[in-house]
Amino acid sequence: MLKKILFFTIAILLIGCGRDENQTNQTSENNETKLEGVWFLQNNSNGSKLTFEKSNFTIKSGTVTINGTFHILNNKITGQTISRSGANSNGLQPDNFTGNFEISNNRVTFTNFDGNWRAVFSTWYGKQ
């Protein structure tokens, strides 16, 4: 039961809202994406955060840290988990994920994720 509670707590504490039609989602020449930067769960700097840097991502929520790589094509993001640490960090499976994202007004929303990543990417994050 504790594992389920922790998993859903982590799931609730990860990702965001919006869309800006004028921005491109594809990787630019310097390998930055429009997801580049630090995103805080519902804009709370004391909560969970997502960091996107070039083609790498980090999810930090409580004691859990998940690192990996990602690729963007149009509104679709594809990711691969490389490492995990923290209690029950293996609860988020599979290691690969795909889904859609939209950014608007410094908020990101993720939708249509596969596996139990769907639970993780179900709320909004504000950009730092």
N, C-alpha and C positions, 0 to 999 in steps of 0.2 A: 504494500500500500504506500509506503514511504517513497519507493522508487517512482510510482505513478504520480504522486503529488509533486515530487521534484521535477519529473519530466514535464508535467503540464505547467509548472511554474516557469521552467526554462522556456517552454513553448510560448507562453504568454508574453514573456519578456523579450521576444525577438521580432522585429521589423515593421514596415511602414506605408505611407499614403501619398496620392497625388500624381500629376502628369503635366509635363511642359512640352507641348507640341513642337516648340521651336528648337529644342535641344536634340542632338543626335545621341543615340544609345551605343553607337559603335565605337570601338577603340580608335583613338586618334594617333597621329604620328608619334607622339611622345608616350604612348601607351597609357594615357590617363583616360578614365571613363567619367561619365557624369555622376557615377556613384562614388567617385574618389572623395575620400575624407572620412570623418568620424560622424556617426549617426547615433543619437541617444533615444532610447525607448521613450516615446511620447514626450520627447524633448527634456527629459529629466536627467541632468548630468550625473546624478548619483545612482542611476539605474543601469540596466543592461546597455551595452553599446556594440555597434557594428563598425568595423573599420575596413575600408576598401582602399588599397594602395596598389596602383598599377593592376596586375592580374592576381593579387593576393587578397584574401579576406581574413578577418579575425572576428569571432563572436565571443564576447565576454559577458557572463551572467553569473553573479555570485562567485562561486569557486570554479565554475566551468569556463574553460577556454577551448575554443575550436578554431583551428587554422586550416586554410586550404587555398585553392586557386579557383578562379572563375573566368568565364568568357561571356561577353555580351554580343548579341546579334539582334538588332532592332530592339524590341521590347522584351526579349527573352534572355534570361541569365541561366547559365549552366555552371555548376560547381562541383568540386571534388574535395572532400575532406582529406587533409594530409596528416593532422595530428589532433589529439584530444587530451585534455587533462581535467581533473576535478571529479567530484562525486557524481556518478551516474551519467557522465559525459557520453558514454556509449549508447545511451537510450535513444539517441537521435540517429535513425538509420533510414535508408542505406547511406553509404559514404558519398554517393553521387546524387545530385539533385538538379532539377530543372523547374523553371517557373517564369512568370512574367513580372515586370515591375513598371511602375509609373512614378514620376517625380513632378511635384508642383509645389510652389511656395516653400521650398526647403523642407519638404516632407516626402518620404518614399513609402509606397504601398506595394506589397508583393502579393501575387495571386497565382492560382493554378499550380501549386507546387506538388510534387509527387512524394510518395512515402509519407512518413510522419513529419517531414519538413513542412507540410501544409499547416500543421499546428504552430510551428515556429514563426513562419512568415504570415502572421494573421493580424497584426496591428501596425500602427504607424510609428515611424522614427523621424525625429527632427534633426536636421543637419547642424553640427556644431558651428 
